[in-house]
Amino acid sequence: MKLGADLRGFCERLGHDFAQPDLLIQALTHPSMASPTRGDNQRLEFLGDRVLGLVMAEALFDADRDAAEGQLAPRFNALVRKETCADVAREIDLGTVLKLGRSEMRSGGRRKEALLADAMEAVIAAVYRDGGFDAARAMVLRLWHSRIASVEADARDAKTALQEWAQGRGEPPPEYLELSRQGPDHQPVFTIEVRLSGGQRAQATAGSKRQAEHAAARTLLEQVSAG
């Protein structure tokens, strides 16, 4: 099976040349496009999630040999969560090569976080099945490199800490509002505002909602802590 120009370009962004192109096709096929002769990516997603988890666990274990399990666990969770997988998928423009049914295409499936995250995990599995664990690990470490380097060591992320601060004062949880979304679908920029019931608020801008929410929470947490 020969891949079209769009999929060859995607393989270049992945950094993996498939010996079995049908694995890549299956990884990119959403259930809405499945048929008796064309499988979807759900089984590969299941496998890819486990491959990603092992690569991340090993990378974090080797990167900080003094970290306790309580420090490693939140870093691991931040790296393998669906939001992170979707962010990586956007960076390599995975949405443009997804094979979607008409209903999903009409509803903006190429931009949906869940679909992008699932497909990213399926692609990891496809690389694993095609080239083995070393090939999958090399690809994941390359695509996740900056995230591994910058993942926070603190066991509590900023959103959790801000929520605990509010709850400790008998206030409801913080509210997060999307103020704007700009840029192309494969490289969006979000501006998020976080508000507390007491009127305190802060804004932040980042390449994903999750990153912007965490940045806004961190800013507001610093404000209320200083006050």
Summary of the structure (lengths in Angstrom):
residues: 227
radius of gyration: 19.4
end to end distance: 63.6
largest distance: 63.6
contacts: 714
relative contact order: 0.13
helix: 62%
strand: 11%
